[in-house]
Structure formats: C-alpha cells, structure tokens
Amino acid sequence: MAMEPTPNAMTNAWNDSLARYRRHAAEVLTTHQCMDTSCAVCGQQWPCKAACAAEFVLELRDMQ
C-alpha cells in the first residue's frame, strides 16, 4: 500500500516548484526588456505578457 505524502513533503514540493518558477521568471525579466514602447524580445507593446507574468510569479514570494 502506498503511503500518503506528509504535509511537510507537500510543502517542500510546493516551495521547490515556486523556486523553479521564480528562477525562470527572473530569467524572463533579464531578457524581455523595454525598447522604446515595445519588448526587445517578442515585440509586444511594453510591458509584454511574458514580463507581466514573470512579475506576478515574483510577487508570489511576498504572499508566503
């Protein structure tokens, strides 16, 4: 019979996932930069969707 994950294991998995998302978000923000009124990478109007999503992920840290 399989054992249920402990609450501590579930918390660690959640924190590990958030850490990966944060690292990726930081990478996105280093590449997606404002150039005049658009994003230098994707060409969308600034702020682009990728930069907005990355900012949201980084704000999750403050919600913990």
Buried (B, 14 or more C-beta within 10 A) or exposed (E): EEEEEEEEEEEEEEEEEBEEBBEEBEEBBEEBEEEEEBBEBEEBEBBBEBBEBBEEBBEEEEEE
